[in-house]
Amino acid sequence: MVFDLKSLELFQRVSALGAIGRAGAEFGLSPTAATQRIQALEEELGVKLFNRTTRAVALTPDGELLLDHARTILEAAEDARTALSASHENVSGLLRVTASASFGRTQIVPHVGEFLDLHPNISLSLYLSDTIVDIVDQGFDLAIRVGTLTSSSLLARKLADNPRVLVASPSYLKRAGDVMTPKDLKSHSCIVLGSTGNWTLQKDAEQDIKVRVSGAFTTNYGEAVTDAVLQGVGIGLKSLWDVSQNLASGRMTRVLPDYRILPDWKIWAVRPPHRVVPARVKAFTHFLEGKFKGNDLI
């Protein structure tokens, strides 16, 4: 069996957008042509990949299985193209990247010097903001995003997992008492990031436990959660990379360490839906992926 890479790319975009016509338009295909290409892939595999309605399409169990393999195949193909076509000498130009302020400052900026040494013909412009910017409208080559992604026309590559933990200061736990179960969080002061205080936890693949938390302090800024936890204001939900030093020094303590936080967050490299990826974008994406794979906190 020979996989057509373009058909796999189309299949991947249909699964992300939930619409064959919209996905086909990205490839310059009419809705009919895109549908025929998906049908040909289904006939080649001998399975049904999508359940179709007049409004949307959704992956079947066989489609979910193929999606995992398709991502691996397409990433391997992109890696091969990068290795064959990109050398340090021909990777050049201005690279415009955006990332969240905390993540960019602690996880990207420390590696900037090494990247520029490897690629002296690249100029890197890094825009740090906790606001999600429109990378197409504002002309960015790449966005490094942390969390879960919504469906869009943008293309995303997973760089690493992003484990999250509940933390508190020793002084707060001494004052308010230990947290023994997720339901205990309801009686504690929890620091809410954003407008919702819904936290979901899971232990050993058991049923999810959803808890609505509240407290005296809410904020839209991630670093403010860290500062408030250190002041003993309450319990915060943080990415492990963001609090590792405070945990190691004893200034913070993990709360409910046997539970994982859901949904699982990832670190993504997100780019505009161009079919040709500039070598400088490939180089930076692969550089960061290598750095994050060697980081035990990500």
N, C-alpha and C positions, 0 to 999 in steps of 0.2 A: 504494500500500500504506500503510495506516494502522496504526502500532504502538500497541497498548494498553499504557500505562505500567505498569498493575498487573500485566499478564502478564509484562512485561519484568522488573519487580521480583521476581516469583515465580520466573522463570527464573534470575535472578541468585542468589537465595537457595538454590534447588535445587542449583546448581552449587557453591556454597560448602559446603553441608551434606551433599551426596551422598545426600539422602533427600527424596522428594517430600512424604511425609506430614509430616515435621518442618517443612519449609519452609511447607507449606500451613497448618499450625497457627498460624504467626506472623501469617497474614492472616485467621484465623478461618475457614479452609476445611477441609472434611473431606478425607481422602486421595483419595476418589473425585473430588470437585470439583476439587482441585488437579491431579490427573492429567488430567482432562478439559480444564482450562485449558492445560496444557502441550501436550496433543495438538492443541488448536485452534490454538495458536501454530505448531506444526510443520506443520499443514495449510495455514495461511495463508502460510508461507514456502516450503512445498514441499520441506522437508528434514527429516532426522531429527536432533534436537538431542542426545539422550541414548541411550546404550546401557544398557538396564535389565536387572538381575538381581533375584533374590528378596531380595538383601541390600543392594544399593546401586545408584545410577545414576552414570554417568560421561559426561562430555562427548564427543561425536563431534568430528571435525575441523570440521564445520560449526557445531557448538555452540561450539567455542573461538573461531571467527571472530565469531559473533554476540555472545559475551560481551564482547569488546573494544568492539563498537559499542554494546551495551546500557549499559555503564558510561558511555560518552560521552553517550548520550542522557539517561540518568537524572541524571547530574551537571548537564547543561545545563538540564534541567527544574527541578532543585533551585535552580540559580543564578537562573533566571527567577522562581521563587516568592519567593526571598529578596529579589531586587531590587524586586519589586512590593509585597511585604507588609511588609518590615522597613525602618523608618526609625530614625534615631538616637533619636527621641523615644519610640518604643514598644518598644525593646529594653531590657529591664530585668530585675532580679532577681538572685539569687545564682547564680553559675556555678562549679561545682565541677569542677576539672580535675586529672588526675594525669599525671605524666611521669617519666621516669628522671631521676636526680639530676643527672648531668653535662649531659645534653641540655637539661633544663629550665633549669638555672642559666645556661648559655652561649647558648642559642638562643631561649628564651622570655622569661625574666625581663628581658633588655634592652629588650623591646618592650612590657612591661606598662604603662608610663606612657602611651605613645601610645594603646594600646587603650582605657584607661580615660578618656583625654581625649576620644576619639571617642564613647565610650558612657558618659557620666557616671552613668547610672541602673543600671549593672551593678556588682555587687560580685564580685570574683574571688577564689576560694580555690584556691590552687595547691599540691598535695601532691606533693612530690618524693621518689621512692624507687626504688631499683634492683630492688625486688621487684614482680612483676606482681600487681596487686591486682584483686579481683573488683569491677568497677565497678558491677554491678547490686546485689550484696549490700551494698556500702559506699556506695551512693547517689551515685556520680559521674555528672556529665553527659557527660563526655568524657575519653578517655585519648589522649595523644599517645605513640605507640609506634614504636620503631625496630627494623627487622629484617624477618623473615618472619612471617606470621600463620598460626596454626593454624585449622582449621575450627571455627566456633562459631556461636552464634545472634546474636553481636554484628554490628553493621554497621560497615563500614570505608570510608574515603575516602582515596585516596592524595594526600598533600600534596607530596611531592618524592622524588627519588631520594636514596640515601644511599651514595655511593661509599666504599669502604674501601681502606686501603693498609697495606703492611708497612713498619715503620720501625725504626730503630736509632740509637743515638748514634754520632757519629764515633769516640769512644774505643773503643767495643765493636768496630766494624768494623776499626779499626787493630790491635786485639789479636787478634781472631778471624779476620780475613780477609774479603774480599768474598764476596757470594753471587752466583754466576753463573747458576745454574739452580735451579728449584724443588727438585730432589732434594738440592741442597746444604744445604737447611734441616735435613735430618736430622742433619747433623753440627754444627749450631749450637745454641746455647742459645736456645730460644724460650719466650716468656712466655705461658702458656696461661691463657685466661680461661674459667672454668667447669671442667667435669669431662672434657671431651674435647679432644684436641689434633689433630683432623683439619682440615687446611686444604686448600681446593681452589682452584687457580689456572687461568687460561686466557689464552692469547695469540692474538690475531687470529683468533678463532673456531675455533682448533684444538681438538683433543680435550682435555677436562679433565684436569688433573694433580692427583691426590690425594696429599697428603703427611701422614703422621702425625708430628707434631713433639713435642718434649719439652724440658725444661730444668729448672733448679734452682728455679724459682719459678712457682707457680700461684696464682691468686686468683679470687675471685668478684666483685671490684669493679673496674669499668672504669678509674677514676682511678688505682688502684694499678698497673695496667699502664703507664700513662703515666709515673708516677714511677719505676718500675723501669727503663723504657727510658732515661730521662734519667740514671739512675745507672750505665748501662752494663751492666745485668744480662743483656740479650739483645735479641732481635727481638720486636716486638709487632705485633699486628694491631689497627688502630684505624680508626674513622671519620675521614674527611678533615677534617671540621669540628672534630674534637677535637684535632688535632695541627697544624693549619695554622700557628699562630703559631710553634710550635717548629721547623717546617720552614723557615719564612721567616727565622727568626733563626739557623739553622744548628745549633741544639742537637740536632736530629734530621735523619736522612737517609733518603730512601725506599730501600727494598730491593726489587729486581726491579720497577722502575717500569713496565716494558713489559707486565706481567701484570695482569689484573683478578682480583679476589677473588670467588669464587662461594660461595653463591648471592648474586644481587643483592639488596641490602637496600633497603627503602623506608622513608619516614616516613609514618605513618598517623594519621589521626584516627579513633578507634574510639568508637562510642557504643552505648548499649543499644538493643535492637530495638523501639523505639517507632515507630509509624507517623507520628506528628506530631513534628517536630523543633522544639524551642523556638527562638525567634528569637535568643536570646542564644548558643545553641550554634552556629547557622548563622553568626552574626556573627564569633565567635571563630575558627571553622574557616576562613572565607574570609579573615580578617585574616592568620592564620598562613600560609595558602597564598600570599598575595601577598608576604609577607616572604621566604618560602623561595625563591620563584621568582626573586627578585632577589639571591640569595646564591650566588656562584660556587662556594662550598665544599660546597653541598648539591645 
